[in-house]
Structures are given as structure tokens and as C-alpha cells.
Amino acid sequence: MIHRYLGTALIILVLVSLLGWAFYIMVTAWSHIDAKMSVHGWVALILGIVFSCVLGFGLMGLMFFSSRRGYDEAVKSIDRPNPDGD
């Protein structure tokens, strides 16, 4: 039974480790930079984050809406008689 989930657990462990490593690198780089950001920079950063999230949430919502309404279904072919008689 344990062998069934071993691959999934290993993948999750590797991904969480990579996320932790990326977070460590981010915090280290952030603490070594002495750059100051103006109020305009903070406003631009916040607006960029908000608009990116709104766009991402909106597109994901449209994808689920499209999937549930059947817009992603394959086109059904209609057998029509060929006018040439073939």
C-alpha cells in the first residue's frame, strides 16, 4: 500500500524542497539589496500584482465556465449526401 503513493510523495517532497530553496534565495537576495523604492514604485507594484491576479482569475473562470457549458466539446459531423454522388 505504501508503494502506491511513494512516487507521489517523492514528487511532492522534491517540489516543496525546491519551493523552500527558492524562498531562501529570495529572502537572501532581498536582504542584501539596499535599493529604495519610491511611493510610485510601490503603487505600480501593487497595481501590477492586482491586475495580474484579476486577469488570471478571470481567464480561469472563463475556462471553467466554457468547460461546464460544453463550448469545448468536439464538433459533431452531420452526414450530408454528396451532390456529386460519391
N, C-alpha and C positions, 0 to 999 in steps of 0.2 A: 504493500500500500504506500509506503514511503517513497519507493522508486517512481511511483506515478507522478509525484509532484516535485521530484528532485530537480528536474530541468527548469521548471518554472521558478522554483525557489532560488536556483543559482542565477538565473537571468535577473530576477528582482534584486538579489544581493549585489550583482555587478552594477546594475543601473543606479541603485541607491549609493553605492560607493563612488561612482562617477559624479553623481549629483553633489555628494559631500566634498569631493575633491574640487569641483568647480566652485562651490560656495567658499571653500577655504582660499582658493586663488583669488576670488573676487574680493573677499574681505582683506586679504593681504595687499592687493593692489590698491584698494580704496584707502587703506590707512597710510600708504606710503606717498600718496599724491597730495601736494599742497595747493592744488588749484582751487580757487574760489569761484563759485557760480553766482551770478547776479540774480536779482528777482526775476528778470526777463527769462533767464535760463531755466529757472525752476518752473515758471509758468509754462514755458514751451515743453519742458519735460513732462509735466503733469498732463497738459493737453494732448501730447503725443501718446502717452500711455492710455488715457481715457478714450481717445478716438480709435486707437488700435484695438482696444478691448471691445468697444461698441461695434466696430466693423467685424471683428472675429465672431462675437456672439450673434450678430445679425446674420452673417453668412452661414453659421452653423444652424441657426434656427430655420433659415430658408431651406437648408439641405434636409433637415428632418421633416419640415412641412412638405417639401416636394416628395420625399420618400413615402410618407404616410398617405398622401393624396393620390399616389400612383403615377405621378408625372415621370418617374424614372423607369416605368415598365417598357418592355420591348414593344415595338410597333408590330401589330398583328397584320399579316398579309391577307388580303382578300383575293380569293381565286376568281379572276375575271376571264371570261373567254377571250382568246386571242383573235383579233379581227382577221388575221391572215390565215387562220385555220390550222396553225401549227400546234 
